[in-house]
Amino acid sequence: CPAFPDRFTSLEHAREFCTEFFTYYNHEHRHSGIGLHTPASVHYDTARDVHDQRQATLDAAWRTHPDRFTRRPRPPALPTTVWINKPAAQPANLQNT
């Protein structure tokens, strides 16, 4: 993962760095909060296909080497809701005001 520098030497340096960083963050880095998918995979609705492919790979490993598993392996669950900054839960008495 590209690490943010302490400071950028120029606007061009900042643009170059951010282009590389956000490409990595959105298209390569698998996030634990979204089932080890990339944000792009969730956004462009390919996460279900990736999840199914992962399950097929795990099923093949399970059939080939059942002694390595105590139960059928499963990939992380697909996210049902995704937040960037999840709003804080409001107390019940403030929800209908």
Z-matrix of the N, CA and C atoms (Angstrom, degrees):
N
C 1 1.451
C 2 1.526 1 108.76
N 3 1.298 2 116.91 1 131.18
C 4 1.468 3 118.27 2 176.05
C 5 1.531 4 110.07 3 -64.49
N 6 1.309 5 116.90 4 131.16
C 7 1.469 6 121.48 5 179.87
C 8 1.528 7 109.22 6 -94.58
N 9 1.314 8 115.82 7 134.80
C 10 1.462 9 120.01 8 179.55
C 11 1.528 10 110.31 9 -60.87
N 12 1.320 11 116.85 10 133.13
C 13 1.463 12 119.13 11 175.37
C 14 1.531 13 109.79 12 -72.31
N 15 1.324 14 116.74 13 161.73
C 16 1.463 15 119.76 14 177.38
C 17 1.524 16 110.70 15 -61.21
N 18 1.324 17 115.66 16 -38.38
C 19 1.462 18 120.17 17 175.68
C 20 1.513 19 108.84 18 -153.36
N 21 1.301 20 114.32 19 157.82
C 22 1.458 21 120.21 20 177.19
C 23 1.525 22 108.67 21 -93.67
N 24 1.310 23 115.98 22 144.62
C 25 1.466 24 120.06 23 -177.97
C 26 1.517 25 112.52 24 -83.52
N 27 1.343 26 116.28 25 -17.22
C 28 1.465 27 120.24 26 179.84
C 29 1.523 28 108.37 27 -165.35
N 30 1.312 29 115.73 28 169.58
C 31 1.453 30 120.96 29 175.94
C 32 1.529 31 109.80 30 -62.58
N 33 1.309 32 116.55 31 -39.88
C 34 1.473 33 120.53 32 178.31
C 35 1.530 34 110.89 33 -62.96
N 36 1.321 35 117.19 34 -41.37
C 37 1.466 36 121.33 35 176.77
C 38 1.534 37 110.35 36 -59.96
N 39 1.317 38 116.80 37 -44.08
C 40 1.472 39 121.31 38 179.22
C 41 1.529 40 110.57 39 -62.78
N 42 1.316 41 116.88 40 -43.78
C 43 1.469 42 120.37 41 -180.00
C 44 1.530 43 111.35 42 -64.53
N 45 1.314 44 117.01 43 -43.76
C 46 1.462 45 120.45 44 179.16
C 47 1.524 46 110.98 45 -62.32
N 48 1.338 47 115.53 46 -46.28
C 49 1.451 48 119.17 47 -179.62
C 50 1.532 49 111.08 48 -62.54
N 51 1.326 50 116.42 49 -47.69
C 52 1.472 51 119.78 50 -176.62
C 53 1.523 52 112.08 51 -65.14
N 54 1.313 53 117.44 52 -35.40
C 55 1.465 54 120.25 53 176.21
C 56 1.526 55 109.80 54 -60.15
N 57 1.334 56 116.89 55 -48.08
C 58 1.460 57 120.93 56 179.35
C 59 1.534 58 111.26 57 -65.77
N 60 1.332 59 116.76 58 -44.99
C 61 1.456 60 120.88 59 -176.70
C 62 1.528 61 111.57 60 -63.10
N 63 1.326 62 117.69 61 -49.66
C 64 1.460 63 119.59 62 -175.64
C 65 1.523 64 112.45 63 -72.62
N 66 1.321 65 117.58 64 -27.97
C 67 1.463 66 119.75 65 172.66
C 68 1.527 67 109.15 66 -63.94
N 69 1.332 68 116.62 67 -47.66
C 70 1.461 69 120.99 68 176.94
C 71 1.540 70 110.80 69 -59.37
N 72 1.324 71 116.99 70 -50.41
C 73 1.460 72 122.51 71 -174.46
C 74 1.531 73 111.40 72 -61.05
N 75 1.318 74 117.18 73 -40.98
C 76 1.463 75 120.90 74 -175.05
C 77 1.519 76 114.74 75 -87.97
N 78 1.329 77 118.51 76 -25.42
C 79 1.463 78 120.60 77 -172.35
C 80 1.522 79 115.17 78 -117.98
N 81 1.332 80 118.38 79 -14.05
C 82 1.462 81 120.13 80 -176.98
C 83 1.527 82 113.31 81 -120.86
N 84 1.327 83 116.83 82 -41.76
C 85 1.466 84 121.13 83 -175.75
C 86 1.523 85 110.60 84 -72.27
N 87 1.329 86 115.77 85 126.64
C 88 1.458 87 120.51 86 177.86
C 89 1.527 88 108.70 87 -93.87
N 90 1.311 89 115.74 88 123.67
C 91 1.460 90 122.55 89 -172.28
C 92 1.527 91 110.67 90 -96.06
N 93 1.314 92 116.52 91 129.76
C 94 1.464 93 120.46 92 -178.97
C 95 1.529 94 111.66 93 -64.30
N 96 1.315 95 118.20 94 -31.63
C 97 1.463 96 121.32 95 -178.18
C 98 1.522 97 114.16 96 -72.30
N 99 1.335 98 116.93 97 -10.99
C 100 1.471 99 120.34 98 178.49
C 101 1.532 100 110.13 99 -126.45
N 102 1.333 101 115.45 100 41.62
C 103 1.459 102 121.20 101 172.70
C 104 1.517 103 114.53 102 68.09
N 105 1.314 104 117.52 103 30.19
C 106 1.464 105 123.92 104 -178.18
C 107 1.533 106 112.17 105 60.94
N 108 1.314 107 114.58 106 35.14
C 109 1.466 108 121.22 107 173.29
C 110 1.524 109 108.36 108 -104.77
N 111 1.317 110 115.67 109 165.42
C 112 1.455 111 119.72 110 173.45
C 113 1.526 112 108.03 111 -86.54
N 114 1.323 113 118.24 112 154.10
C 115 1.460 114 119.33 113 175.46
C 116 1.536 115 111.53 114 -56.86
N 117 1.326 116 117.58 115 -37.38
C 118 1.470 117 120.21 116 179.70
C 119 1.524 118 110.74 117 -63.42
N 120 1.331 119 117.84 118 -40.24
C 121 1.458 120 120.90 119 179.51
C 122 1.532 121 111.43 120 -63.06
N 123 1.313 122 116.77 121 -40.59
C 124 1.465 123 120.10 122 177.89
C 125 1.530 124 109.96 123 -70.33
N 126 1.310 125 117.13 124 -44.39
C 127 1.467 126 121.61 125 -177.98
C 128 1.528 127 111.93 126 -63.29
N 129 1.325 128 116.69 127 -44.48
C 130 1.469 129 120.51 128 -176.76
C 131 1.521 130 112.68 129 -89.79
N 132 1.328 131 116.99 130 10.28
C 133 1.459 132 124.09 131 172.47
C 134 1.529 133 113.92 132 62.42
N 135 1.334 134 116.59 133 37.74
C 136 1.462 135 120.05 134 173.79
C 137 1.533 136 111.53 135 -104.72
N 138 1.323 137 116.79 136 1.18
C 139 1.470 138 120.87 137 -176.63
C 140 1.528 139 111.71 138 -62.22
N 141 1.319 140 118.64 139 -37.60
C 142 1.474 141 121.14 140 179.29
C 143 1.528 142 109.87 141 -62.04
N 144 1.332 143 118.05 142 -43.99
C 145 1.466 144 120.93 143 178.85
C 146 1.526 145 111.00 144 -63.70
N 147 1.331 146 116.88 145 -41.99
C 148 1.462 147 121.18 146 178.19
C 149 1.531 148 109.63 147 -63.39
N 150 1.323 149 116.81 148 -43.82
C 151 1.464 150 121.87 149 179.05
C 152 1.526 151 110.21 150 -60.17
N 153 1.328 152 117.65 151 -45.24
C 154 1.464 153 121.43 152 -179.75
C 155 1.531 154 111.09 153 -64.52
N 156 1.319 155 116.90 154 -38.60
C 157 1.465 156 120.79 155 177.78
C 158 1.536 157 110.65 156 -65.69
N 159 1.325 158 116.26 157 -41.14
C 160 1.467 159 119.99 158 176.76
C 161 1.522 160 110.41 159 -61.30
N 162 1.349 161 116.78 160 -42.91
C 163 1.463 162 119.98 161 -179.98
C 164 1.518 163 110.58 162 -63.53
N 165 1.321 164 118.47 163 -40.91
C 166 1.471 165 121.27 164 178.29
C 167 1.525 166 110.84 165 -61.91
N 168 1.322 167 117.47 166 -40.82
C 169 1.465 168 121.32 167 178.14
C 170 1.523 169 110.74 168 -64.82
N 171 1.336 170 116.47 169 -43.78
C 172 1.469 171 120.07 170 178.56
C 173 1.523 172 111.68 171 -65.82
N 174 1.339 173 116.96 172 -38.11
C 175 1.469 174 120.46 173 177.63
C 176 1.524 175 110.90 174 -62.89
N 177 1.333 176 116.86 175 -41.26
C 178 1.464 177 120.41 176 179.06
C 179 1.530 178 110.46 177 -64.18
N 180 1.315 179 117.11 178 -41.19
C 181 1.468 180 120.71 179 178.13
C 182 1.528 181 110.31 180 -64.99
N 183 1.320 182 116.26 181 -39.90
C 184 1.463 183 121.56 182 -179.70
C 185 1.528 184 111.19 183 -64.98
N 186 1.361 185 116.25 184 -41.99
C 187 1.467 186 119.94 185 178.33
C 188 1.537 187 111.38 186 -68.03
N 189 1.319 188 116.60 187 -38.03
C 190 1.461 189 121.31 188 -176.92
C 191 1.521 190 112.42 189 -74.18
N 192 1.317 191 116.99 190 -38.77
C 193 1.475 192 121.83 191 -175.97
C 194 1.527 193 110.83 192 -134.61
N 195 1.330 194 118.68 193 65.23
C 196 1.471 195 119.50 194 -177.52
C 197 1.527 196 113.26 195 -61.78
N 198 1.324 197 116.96 196 -23.55
C 199 1.467 198 120.53 197 -179.92
C 200 1.527 199 112.43 198 -68.19
N 201 1.314 200 117.62 199 -15.40
C 202 1.469 201 120.78 200 179.53
C 203 1.530 202 113.02 201 -84.65
N 204 1.318 203 116.61 202 -5.98
C 205 1.467 204 120.33 203 -173.58
C 206 1.524 205 110.49 204 -124.88
N 207 1.329 206 115.61 205 145.92
C 208 1.464 207 120.44 206 173.55
C 209 1.522 208 110.96 207 -93.59
N 210 1.326 209 116.77 208 -16.49
C 211 1.470 210 123.39 209 176.59
C 212 1.526 211 107.81 210 -158.78
N 213 1.315 212 115.93 211 168.95
C 214 1.459 213 120.19 212 179.82
C 215 1.533 214 109.52 213 -62.37
N 216 1.329 215 117.29 214 125.91
C 217 1.472 216 119.06 215 -179.62
C 218 1.520 217 111.62 216 -73.78
N 219 1.301 218 115.39 217 148.08
C 220 1.472 219 122.99 218 178.92
C 221 1.521 220 109.12 219 -132.03
N 222 1.326 221 117.18 220 141.61
C 223 1.469 222 118.92 221 172.90
C 224 1.524 223 109.60 222 -72.22
N 225 1.327 224 118.07 223 164.40
C 226 1.465 225 119.67 224 177.23
C 227 1.535 226 110.51 225 -56.84
N 228 1.309 227 115.75 226 147.28
C 229 1.464 228 121.06 227 -179.16
C 230 1.529 229 110.92 228 -63.13
N 231 1.319 230 114.58 229 147.92
C 232 1.458 231 119.49 230 175.04
C 233 1.523 232 109.19 231 -70.24
N 234 1.318 233 116.63 232 145.61
C 235 1.463 234 118.38 233 178.07
C 236 1.520 235 110.45 234 -69.79
N 237 1.323 236 116.58 235 143.98
C 238 1.467 237 120.35 236 175.07
C 239 1.523 238 110.62 237 -99.85
N 240 1.322 239 116.06 238 -28.22
C 241 1.459 240 123.33 239 177.25
C 242 1.520 241 107.54 240 -140.12
N 243 1.311 242 115.79 241 137.64
C 244 1.459 243 120.43 242 -179.71
C 245 1.517 244 108.61 243 -125.24
N 246 1.317 245 116.32 244 132.57
C 247 1.464 246 121.88 245 179.83
C 248 1.520 247 109.70 246 -125.87
N 249 1.303 248 116.24 247 147.08
C 250 1.458 249 120.04 248 167.13
C 251 1.521 250 107.43 249 -88.03
N 252 1.312 251 116.55 250 -51.39
C 253 1.465 252 122.91 251 174.70
C 254 1.519 253 107.04 252 -132.44
N 255 1.326 254 116.05 253 94.99
C 256 1.457 255 120.77 254 -177.94
C 257 1.521 256 109.81 255 -65.27
N 258 1.336 257 116.87 256 128.75
C 259 1.466 258 119.05 257 178.11
C 260 1.526 259 110.79 258 -62.58
N 261 1.293 260 115.55 259 146.03
C 262 1.459 261 120.68 260 177.01
C 263 1.524 262 108.87 261 -66.60
N 264 1.307 263 115.45 262 142.62
C 265 1.462 264 120.09 263 177.01
C 266 1.518 265 109.29 264 -65.91
N 267 1.321 266 115.40 265 135.89
C 268 1.459 267 119.68 266 178.40
C 269 1.516 268 110.00 267 -94.24
N 270 1.315 269 118.00 268 145.33
C 271 1.465 270 119.89 269 175.19
C 272 1.539 271 110.35 270 -57.97
N 273 1.320 272 117.25 271 149.34
C 274 1.469 273 122.30 272 -176.34
C 275 1.514 274 112.65 273 -54.74
N 276 1.333 275 117.95 274 -35.72
C 277 1.461 276 120.22 275 -176.63
C 278 1.540 277 112.28 276 -73.13
N 279 1.327 278 119.18 277 -11.32
C 280 1.458 279 121.79 278 178.54
C 281 1.515 280 113.25 279 -104.73
N 282 1.326 281 118.48 280 -7.12
C 283 1.457 282 121.09 281 -174.82
C 284 1.516 283 113.47 282 -69.62
N 285 1.304 284 119.10 283 -30.62
C 286 1.468 285 121.52 284 -175.93
C 287 1.524 286 113.12 285 -108.00
N 288 1.306 287 117.02 286 29.47
C 289 1.471 288 118.65 287 -179.42
C 290 1.503 289 110.93 288 -100.84
